[in-house]
Structure formats: structure tokens, C-alpha cells
Amino acid sequence: MTVLIQNGRVLDPSQGADMVMDLWIRDGKIEKAGIGLKEQADRVIDASGLWVTPGLIDLHVHFRDPGLTYKETIATGCRAAAAGGFTTVCCMPNTKPVVDCAEVVRYIQEEAAKVPVTNLEVIGAITKGQQGEELADILGMLDQGICAISEDGKSVMNAELMKQAMILAKEKDLPIFDHCEDADLAHGCVNPCKAQEELGLAPLEGIAEEIITARDIQLASFTGARLHICHVSTEGSAEIIRVAKNHGVPVTAEVGPHHFALDDSKIELNDANYKMNPPLRSARDVEAMKAALQDGTLDCIATDHAPHHESEKNVGLEKSANGIVGLETSVPVSVTTLVKTGVLTPLELIEKMSTNPARILGNGKGTLQEGSCADICLIDPDTEYVIDKNTFYTMGRNTPYHGWKVYGKVKMTILGGRIVFEDGKGVIA
């Protein structure tokens, strides 16, 4: 199939390109890029007024399969990714059973192949059963094709075991995606704030995140492992990462949209749609996240897409499960909060949502160069609309963004030259 995209604003951070031009796609690749292309095509797309970007990449999602499919399935998660403009997503291992062996990795890969609307990468656990006692079968999972290892949902509290994991990861050039939270300090459920005080809840203070951030950066410096810090939320963590980068430590980091779009003052009393881990932080922390995105301390925006069943969220802040869905709101929340306010340029935003994640994975994507795989997203940055959770493809409805007026609507997602989502027609699979 051939596709000609005309008159779009092409944003390609890999080439520093921000200009109106055309792309011609043939046999799943970008064959030509230029102005006024006249090549014949099976489908001609007028992208006037739209951003044409590399397919978005999310380093941090939870698709709940195996074992928790009442929350999300691989099929519904993949469709939500396509609707959100994502052509690659990386699934965390805290499923039931945990992704700690090649057999579970293979199962997820086979399920994803049945819904070919996004590239699904699997992240393996660091320890068996995520119990923190002995290393998982990392080599077996690597042979099966995992993209990284992580203990997401918790930290590996045994520093010696984490060091062993890093030594192995360094040897195999495998990144470690790190959930930083000291279990001995993590007793609460929300940041110290007005809602926490009024409801009499135990606080979940930022020091729990910052201590493990510092510890694991020191271990990465010692071992040379590629460390990626997940869902950074505090000013202190950002500063620790900034200093480490300035000293040449091989560390990268991500932030979720909720940690630069919402602060703890926005928590509506006992509404668990505002509960996630790390929790919403102070307004000062939010400004620190924006500054860290601007100066490159934070490399990526990742959703931490975490669908839950309604029965697990409608029980108040203290008892509810952590997490919100994010794949279908990441673009509008980011465009509205970061681009429309001048925090990031459009090119810088796409760098955080595609090119940098691709660099961390080393998968050769995140680019619109001639000859590259035609993973492409088309975004309308200027039409205002309202987020409606009832239209989501994900099974989760746990979002604080329902009813938000936003900019940044995904109009089309192209995976390997094939249109997999089109606004008005939905996911095509």
C-alpha cells in the first residue's frame, strides 16, 4: 500500500525538522520526504493544519494480562494505544503471574500479535515473583525479546541484589526501568496536603522516592548500567538526576502527564481518580517537573497507564488502587499544559514523546527519515474539544481529566505504513 501525506507540519526531532512538507510511504517505509511530492498513492491525506510526527512511544504502561483481565486486556490496551497516537508501548511486569520467565513473555507477545495496531514491547521483572529475594530468569527473558527489566510497583530494596541486576544488565546492554520508593518510608497514600489532613490520611512523602533515586543512581554509576528512572514526581528527585547527568552517569528519566498537569491542591476529597503512585505532589514540584522537561533532565513523557475496575477505585482515597489511565489523554494533556503555555515547543514535545524514548530503547524508531519504518502520528494541535472517558478504548474509566477542555487531538495513527486509527472511524484492526 502507498500513502501520500501532504501539506502537514512535519516535526522530526531526530533531524531537527519543523517545516511544512510531504511524506510518501511505500511498503511500510518512508520512501520520500520533500515539498510538493507528486507520487501516486493508494491513499492521499491532506494534513493541512496538522502536526505530522514520528509514532509516539510510551515506555510505561500496564495492560494487566495475564491474570487481571477484568481491568484491561492486551487487545483493549493496544487499541487504546493506537487511539492515543502510540505506535510502540512497553508493558510493565506486575501481572499475575509476574513476567519473570520466558513463557510469560511469549504469552504476551502472542496475544499482542493478534491485535496488530501497535508494537508491544515486554519488560521483564528484576526478581522472581517481584519478591526481591533472587534474580528472575533475565537471560531467558532476554532471549525471548524483552526490552528492559523493572520491578515496577516497588523497588528492589536489597541493594546487593539490585547491584547484581545492574551488573548483568550492563553486560547485556539492557536498560533498567526503576520504580524508586523506599518501602520502609512508604506508608501513606497521598502527598502531605490539605486533602490528606482533612481526611486524616497517612502522608506519602517525597523522601521515599528521593532516597532510592539517589541509591540507584549511585549503583548505576558504580556498575555502568543504563538506568531509567520511572515517574519522577519531586523537585528533589529531579535535582538528583540533574546532578548525576552533569557527572556523566548513564541515567535517563520520565515524568507522567499527571505530575506536570495536576498538583495536590486539585485533589477532590475522597476521589480516588486523583490517587496514583507516586502521588500528586505540590505546586512547587509541578513547576520543577516543567523546568526539568525544559532543560533535559527529564528525557521522556510516559503515561504509567494503569486501568482499574470501577469497584477498585470507587472506595475512597485510602482503600483504592493506585493509578489512572493515560494513553488516550497523554497528547491532549501535554499539548494543553506544555505547548499552549510555552513550556515546550512542538518539536521539544515530540522529542519527549517519541525520539527520546526510541533512543532509550535503541529500536531505531522515533524518526521520519527517508528509509525508516512508517510509524507516524497526525495531531490537530488547535481545535478545542472535551475529554470524554466514555469514548475510551481502554477498559479503565479511572481518569481525573473527564470533562477537561483541551487541545491536541490525535487524528490518525499509522503503523508500518498501515492506518490503524483514524478520527471518526476509530481503531482499524
C-alpha positions as CSV (number, residue, x, y, z in Angstrom):
1,M,0.0,0.0,0.0
2,T,1.2,3.5,-0.8
3,V,0.2,6.6,1.2
4,L,1.0,10.3,0.4
5,I,0.7,12.7,3.3
6,Q,0.6,16.3,2.0
7,N,0.9,19.8,3.5
8,G,1.5,18.7,7.1
9,R,3.8,20.4,9.6
10,V,6.4,17.7,9.9
11,L,8.0,17.6,13.3
12,D,11.0,15.3,13.4
13,P,13.4,15.9,16.3
14,S,15.8,13.2,15.0
15,Q,16.6,15.6,12.1
16,G,15.7,18.9,13.8
17,A,13.0,19.3,11.2
18,D,10.0,21.6,11.7
19,M,8.5,22.5,8.4
20,V,5.6,22.0,6.1
21,M,6.3,19.2,3.7
22,D,5.1,15.9,2.3
23,L,5.8,12.2,3.0
24,W,5.4,9.3,0.6
25,I,5.1,5.9,2.1
26,R,5.5,2.6,0.3
27,D,5.8,-1.0,1.6
28,G,5.8,0.2,5.2
29,K,8.6,2.7,4.8
30,I,9.0,6.4,4.3
31,E,10.4,6.4,0.7
32,K,10.5,10.2,0.1
33,A,10.2,13.4,2.2
34,G,10.0,16.7,0.5
35,I,7.9,19.6,-0.7
36,G,5.4,19.2,-3.5
37,L,5.7,15.5,-3.9
38,K,3.7,14.1,-6.9
39,E,4.0,10.4,-6.4
40,Q,0.9,8.3,-7.0
41,A,-0.7,6.7,-3.9
42,D,-3.5,4.5,-2.8
43,R,-4.4,7.0,-0.2
44,V,-3.7,10.7,-0.3
45,I,-4.1,12.5,3.1
46,D,-4.3,16.3,3.3
47,A,-2.6,17.1,6.6
48,S,-3.0,20.9,6.3
49,G,-3.0,22.4,9.8
50,L,-1.9,19.1,11.4
51,W,1.4,18.0,13.0
52,V,3.0,15.0,11.3
53,T,5.2,13.3,13.9
54,P,7.0,10.0,14.4
55,G,4.8,7.5,16.0
56,L,4.6,8.1,19.8
57,I,6.4,5.7,22.2
58,D,5.3,5.1,25.7
59,L,7.9,3.4,27.9
60,H,5.5,2.7,30.8
61,V,2.1,1.0,30.5
62,H,0.1,-1.7,32.4
63,F,-2.0,-4.0,30.3
64,R,-3.0,-6.3,33.1
65,D,-2.7,-9.5,31.1
66,P,-2.1,-12.2,32.3
67,G,-4.3,-12.6,35.3
68,L,-6.0,-9.2,35.7
69,T,-8.1,-9.0,32.5
70,Y,-11.1,-7.6,34.4
71,K,-9.1,-4.4,34.4
72,E,-7.6,-4.4,30.9
73,T,-6.7,-6.9,28.2
74,I,-3.8,-6.8,25.8
75,A,-6.4,-6.2,23.0
76,T,-8.1,-3.2,24.7
77,G,-4.7,-1.8,25.8
78,C,-3.3,-2.0,22.3
79,R,-6.4,-0.3,20.8
80,A,-6.2,2.5,23.4
81,A,-2.5,3.0,22.4
82,A,-3.4,3.3,18.7
83,A,-6.2,5.8,19.5
84,G,-3.7,7.8,21.5
85,G,-1.2,8.0,18.7
86,F,1.2,5.4,20.2
87,T,2.9,3.0,17.8
88,T,5.1,1.4,20.5
89,V,4.3,0.7,24.1
90,C,6.3,-1.1,26.8
91,C,4.3,-3.3,29.3
92,M,5.4,-3.5,32.9
93,P,5.8,-6.9,34.5
94,N,3.5,-6.7,37.6
95,T,0.8,-9.1,36.3
96,K,-0.4,-12.4,37.7
97,P,1.7,-14.3,37.2
98,V,4.6,-11.8,37.2
99,V,6.5,-11.5,33.9
100,D,9.6,-13.3,35.3
101,C,10.3,-16.0,32.7
102,A,10.3,-16.6,29.0
103,E,7.0,-18.4,29.0
104,V,5.1,-15.4,30.2
105,V,6.9,-13.1,27.8
106,R,6.0,-15.4,25.0
107,Y,2.3,-15.4,26.0
108,I,2.1,-11.6,26.0
109,Q,3.9,-11.4,22.6
110,E,1.5,-14.0,21.1
111,E,-1.6,-12.1,22.4
112,A,-0.3,-8.8,21.1
113,A,0.3,-10.3,17.6
114,K,-3.5,-10.9,17.5
115,V,-4.1,-7.2,17.6
116,P,-1.5,-5.6,15.3
117,V,-2.3,-2.0,15.9
118,T,0.8,-1.1,18.0
119,N,4.2,-2.5,18.7
120,L,4.1,-4.0,22.1
121,E,7.4,-4.5,23.9
122,V,7.6,-6.5,27.1
123,I,9.5,-5.5,30.2
124,G,10.7,-8.4,32.5
125,A,10.8,-8.4,36.3
126,I,14.1,-8.0,38.1
127,T,13.4,-10.6,40.7
128,K,11.3,-13.8,40.8
129,G,7.7,-13.0,41.5
130,Q,8.8,-9.5,42.2
131,Q,9.6,-10.7,45.7
132,G,13.0,-9.1,45.9
133,E,14.8,-12.3,47.0
134,E,16.5,-13.6,43.9
135,L,17.0,-12.5,40.3
136,A,14.4,-13.6,37.8
137,D,15.4,-15.5,34.6
138,I,16.6,-12.4,33.0
139,L,18.7,-14.2,30.4
140,G,15.8,-16.4,29.4
141,M,13.5,-13.4,29.0
142,L,16.2,-11.6,27.1
143,D,16.4,-14.4,24.6
144,Q,12.6,-14.2,24.2
145,G,12.9,-10.5,23.4
146,I,12.3,-8.3,26.5
147,C,13.2,-4.6,26.0
148,A,14.2,-3.9,29.7
149,I,13.8,-5.1,33.2
150,S,11.9,-3.4,36.0
151,E,10.4,-4.1,39.5
152,D,7.7,-1.5,38.8
153,G,5.2,-1.1,41.6
154,K,8.0,-1.4,44.1
155,S,11.8,-1.1,44.4
156,V,14.3,-3.8,44.9
157,M,15.1,-3.0,48.5
158,N,18.2,-5.3,48.7
159,A,21.0,-3.1,47.4
160,E,23.3,-6.1,46.8
161,L,20.6,-7.8,44.7
162,M,20.0,-4.6,42.7
163,K,23.7,-4.3,42.1
164,Q,23.8,-7.8,40.7
165,A,20.9,-7.0,38.4
166,M,22.8,-3.9,37.2
167,I,26.0,-5.8,36.5
168,L,24.0,-8.3,34.4
169,A,22.1,-5.5,32.7
170,K,25.3,-3.7,31.9
171,E,26.8,-6.9,30.4
172,K,23.8,-7.4,28.1
173,D,23.2,-3.7,27.4
174,L,19.7,-4.0,28.9
175,P,18.1,-0.9,30.4
176,I,16.7,-1.0,33.9
177,F,13.4,0.9,34.4
178,D,13.4,1.9,38.1
179,H,10.4,2.5,40.4
180,C,12.0,4.5,43.2
181,E,10.3,4.1,46.5
182,D,11.8,3.1,49.9
183,A,9.3,0.6,51.3
184,D,10.3,1.5,54.9
185,L,9.1,5.1,54.3
186,A,6.2,4.5,52.0
187,H,3.2,4.2,54.4
188,G,0.7,6.7,53.1
189,C,-1.3,7.2,50.0
190,V,-1.3,11.0,49.2
191,N,1.3,13.8,49.4
192,P,1.2,15.9,52.6
193,C,-1.5,18.4,51.7
194,K,-4.9,19.8,52.7
195,A,-6.9,16.7,51.5
196,Q,-4.5,14.4,53.4
197,E,-5.0,16.4,56.6
198,E,-8.8,16.8,56.2
199,L,-9.3,13.1,55.6
200,G,-6.8,12.0,58.3
201,L,-4.7,10.0,55.8
202,A,-1.1,9.0,56.3
203,P,1.2,11.0,54.0
204,L,3.4,9.5,51.3
205,E,6.3,11.9,51.4
206,G,8.7,12.6,48.6
207,I,11.8,11.5,50.6
208,A,10.7,7.8,49.9
209,E,11.2,8.4,46.2
210,E,14.3,10.5,46.5
211,I,16.3,8.1,48.7
212,I,16.0,5.2,46.2
213,T,16.6,7.6,43.3
214,A,19.9,8.6,44.9
215,R,20.8,5.0,45.8
216,D,20.2,3.5,42.4
217,I,22.0,6.3,40.6
218,Q,25.0,5.6,42.8
219,L,24.7,1.9,41.9
220,A,24.4,2.8,38.2
221,S,27.5,5.0,38.4
222,F,29.4,2.1,40.0
223,T,28.2,-0.6,37.6
224,G,27.8,1.4,34.4
225,A,24.3,0.1,33.9
226,R,21.8,2.1,31.9
227,L,19.3,3.3,34.5
228,H,15.9,4.8,33.6
229,I,14.0,6.5,36.5
230,C,10.3,6.0,36.2
231,H,7.6,8.5,37.0
232,V,9.7,11.2,38.6
233,S,7.5,13.4,40.8
234,T,9.5,15.6,43.2
235,E,11.8,18.6,42.9
236,G,14.4,16.7,44.9
237,S,14.5,13.7,42.6
238,A,14.8,15.9,39.6
239,E,17.8,17.7,41.1
240,I,19.5,14.3,42.0
241,I,19.0,13.2,38.4
242,R,20.3,16.6,37.1
243,V,23.5,16.4,39.1
244,A,24.0,12.8,38.1
245,K,23.7,13.6,34.4
246,N,26.2,16.5,34.8
247,H,28.6,14.0,36.2
248,G,28.2,11.6,33.3
249,V,26.1,8.9,35.0
250,P,24.2,6.9,32.4
251,V,20.7,7.8,33.7
252,T,17.6,8.9,31.9
253,A,14.2,9.7,33.4
254,E,10.5,10.1,32.6
255,V,7.5,12.0,34.0
256,G,3.8,11.3,33.7
257,P,1.4,13.9,32.4
258,H,-0.4,14.0,35.8
259,H,2.8,15.1,37.5
260,F,3.1,18.2,35.4
261,A,-0.6,18.9,34.9
262,L,-2.0,18.4,38.4
263,D,-0.9,19.2,41.9
264,D,-2.1,18.0,45.3
265,S,-4.4,21.1,45.6
266,K,-6.5,19.6,42.8
267,I,-7.4,16.5,44.8
268,E,-11.2,16.4,45.3
269,L,-11.9,15.0,48.7
270,N,-12.0,11.2,48.6
271,D,-12.0,11.0,44.8
272,A,-9.6,8.2,44.0
273,N,-9.3,9.3,40.4
274,Y,-6.6,11.6,41.9
275,K,-4.8,8.7,43.6
276,M,-1.6,7.3,41.9
277,N,1.9,6.3,42.9
278,P,3.9,8.4,43.2
279,P,1.1,10.7,44.4
280,L,0.2,14.1,43.1
281,R,2.8,16.5,44.6
282,S,2.9,20.2,45.5
283,A,2.6,23.1,43.0
284,R,6.3,23.7,43.5
285,D,7.1,20.1,42.5
286,V,4.9,20.5,39.4
287,E,6.9,23.6,38.3
288,A,10.1,21.6,38.9
289,M,8.8,18.9,36.5
290,K,8.2,21.5,33.9
291,A,11.7,23.0,34.4
292,A,13.3,19.6,34.2
293,L,11.5,18.9,30.9
294,Q,12.8,22.2,29.6
295,D,16.4,21.6,30.5
296,G,16.5,17.9,29.5
297,T,16.8,16.5,33.0
298,L,13.6,14.6,32.2
299,D,14.0,12.8,28.8
300,C,10.5,11.4,28.3
301,I,6.8,11.7,29.0
302,A,5.4,8.3,29.9
303,T,1.8,7.7,30.9
304,D,2.0,5.0,33.5
305,H,-1.3,3.9,32.0
306,A,-2.9,2.0,34.9
307,P,-6.5,0.8,34.3
308,H,-8.5,-0.4,37.3
309,H,-12.1,-1.7,37.6
310,E,-14.6,0.7,39.0
311,S,-15.0,-1.3,42.1
312,E,-11.4,-0.8,43.0
313,K,-11.5,3.0,42.6
314,N,-14.9,4.0,44.0
315,V,-13.9,3.2,47.6
316,G,-12.2,6.4,48.6
317,L,-8.5,7.5,48.6
318,E,-7.3,5.3,51.4
319,K,-8.6,2.0,50.2
320,S,-8.5,2.4,46.4
321,A,-5.9,1.0,44.0
322,N,-3.2,3.4,42.7
323,G,-3.3,4.7,39.1
324,I,-5.1,6.3,36.3
325,V,-5.5,5.6,32.6
326,G,-3.3,7.7,30.3
327,L,-2.9,6.5,26.8
328,E,-5.8,8.4,25.3
329,T,-5.2,11.6,27.3
330,S,-1.4,12.0,27.0
331,V,-1.4,14.0,23.8
332,P,-4.2,16.5,24.8
333,V,-3.0,17.0,28.3
334,S,0.6,17.5,27.2
335,V,-0.3,19.9,24.3
336,T,-2.6,21.9,26.5
337,T,-0.3,22.0,29.6
338,L,3.1,22.3,28.0
339,V,2.8,23.6,24.4
340,K,-0.1,26.0,24.7
341,T,1.6,27.6,27.7
342,G,5.0,27.9,26.1
343,V,6.8,25.4,28.4
344,L,7.9,23.3,25.4
345,T,7.9,23.9,21.7
346,P,6.0,21.4,19.5
347,L,9.4,19.9,18.4
348,E,10.5,19.5,22.0
349,L,7.3,17.8,23.0
350,I,7.6,15.2,20.2
351,E,11.2,14.6,21.3
352,K,9.9,13.7,24.8
353,M,7.1,11.5,23.4
354,S,8.9,9.7,20.5
355,T,12.5,10.4,19.7
356,N,14.0,10.1,23.2
357,P,12.0,7.0,24.2
358,A,13.2,5.4,20.9
359,R,16.8,6.3,21.8
360,I,16.4,4.7,25.3
361,L,15.0,1.5,23.7
362,G,17.5,1.6,20.9
363,N,14.8,0.4,18.5
364,G,15.6,2.7,15.5
365,K,12.2,4.4,15.6
366,G,11.2,7.9,16.6
367,T,12.2,9.3,13.2
368,L,10.7,10.3,9.9
369,Q,14.0,9.9,7.9
370,E,13.7,8.5,4.4
371,G,14.0,4.7,4.6
372,S,12.7,4.5,8.2
373,C,9.7,2.5,9.2
374,A,6.5,4.5,8.6
375,D,5.3,4.7,12.2
376,I,3.5,8.1,12.1
377,C,1.1,10.2,14.1
378,L,-1.1,13.0,12.9
379,I,-2.2,15.5,15.5
380,D,-4.6,18.5,15.3
381,P,-3.0,21.0,17.8
382,D,-5.5,23.8,17.7
383,T,-9.1,22.5,17.8
384,E,-10.5,22.6,21.3
385,Y,-12.6,19.7,22.5
386,V,-13.7,18.0,25.7
387,I,-12.2,14.7,27.0
388,D,-14.9,12.1,27.4
389,K,-13.9,9.0,29.3
390,N,-16.9,7.1,27.9
391,T,-15.3,7.2,24.5
392,F,-12.1,5.5,25.6
393,Y,-10.9,2.2,24.1
394,T,-9.3,1.2,27.4
395,M,-11.5,-0.7,29.8
396,G,-10.5,1.8,32.5
397,R,-12.5,4.9,33.3
398,N,-10.3,6.0,36.1
399,T,-9.2,9.5,35.0
400,P,-9.2,12.9,36.6
401,Y,-9.4,14.5,33.1
402,H,-13.1,13.7,32.3
403,G,-14.7,17.0,31.1
404,W,-11.4,18.8,30.6
405,K,-11.4,21.3,27.7
406,V,-8.2,20.6,25.8
407,Y,-6.2,21.0,22.6
408,G,-4.2,18.3,20.8
409,K,-6.4,15.6,19.1
410,V,-4.9,12.6,17.5
411,K,-6.4,12.4,14.0
412,M,-4.5,9.4,12.6
413,T,-2.1,6.7,13.7
414,I,0.0,4.9,11.0
415,L,1.8,1.7,12.0
416,G,4.4,0.4,9.4
417,G,2.6,2.2,6.6
418,R,-0.9,0.9,7.6
419,I,-3.5,3.2,9.0
420,V,-4.6,1.7,12.4
421,F,-6.6,4.6,13.8
422,E,-8.5,7.4,12.1
423,D,-10.5,10.0,13.8
424,G,-14.2,9.4,13.0
425,K,-13.6,5.8,12.0
426,G,-11.8,4.6,15.1
427,V,-9.2,1.8,15.5
428,I,-8.9,-0.2,12.4
429,A,-7.8,-3.8,13.2
